[in-house]
Amino acid sequence: MIIIGELINGMYKDVTRAVANREADIIQHLALEQVKEGASILDVNVGPYSKDPIQDMKWLVETIQMMVEVPLSLDSTKADVIEEGLKIVRKRAIINSTSADTEKMDIIFGLAKKYNAQVIGLTMDKSGVPNSKGERLSLAQTLVAKAIEYGINTEDLYLDPVLLPLNIAQAQAAEVLESIREFRLLCNPAPQTIFGLSNLTQGIKSRSLISRTFLTMAIANGLTSAILDPLDKELMDALITAELILHKNIYCDSFLDAYRKK
């Protein structure tokens, strides 16, 4: 399971403040703690309040890379901000993300080809997030075809079925699980599957319980990666246990400690 740490994101007030004031110690602490708790990739997002997103992205990437040596997921709606990060990353990056709109795909897949990056593809377009598994699969096929057109290996494409909050779109959760299973069958080699887990529980009280339950169900349906909070110990314990039950790790009585030490 590829774990992408979500916490270096300008949506969080402490991150916004740290970026604005160039408080490197706060960002580096977040980076180090996420990696220690199991994140193999870190998402990097300057957030919506940045006054100079290009320079902020450059500073974040440089600051993080001074502390940890893991790949980064460069997260922005602006291609020039993503490219600034791509210019200076030391490890192979992930671009987060493109929709299935032709113009957007051409820009993002073009950057991915130029900088040898992986891509997260959202199964949505200008009309919004689809309601059904069938519509998601159609958009996923569009993303796969565009990746192939640009000479990008399909295993370097992360297909995101797009999670919506459970309290406003309850029926969508089951559609997402079915979509994840079908995405893995679209081509050979199979694309990766991913979602931003926190999207599911926005505005919900029992966030931790719902997140843990849904994540284990998604892993059983073929989820290969997720953007989540690796500092949530109960969530990580559920993830590790799900992979154990699916025979992805060897059992021992201290399997949680063994996984973390690995």
Buried (B, 14 or more C-beta within 10 A) or exposed (E): BBBBBBBBBBEBEEBBEBBBEEBBEBBBEBBEBBBEBBBBBBBBBBBEBBEEBBBBBBBBBEBBBEBBEBBBBBBBEEBEBBBBBBEEBEEEBBBBBBBBBEEBBBBBBEBBBEBEBBBBBBBBBEEEBBEEBEBBBBBBBBBBBBBBEBEBEBBBBBBBBBBBBBEEBEEBBEBBBBBBBBBBEBBEEBBBBBBBBBBBBEEBEEBBBBBBEBBBBBBBBBBBBBBBBBBBEEBBBBBBBBBBEEEEBEEEEEBBEBBBEE
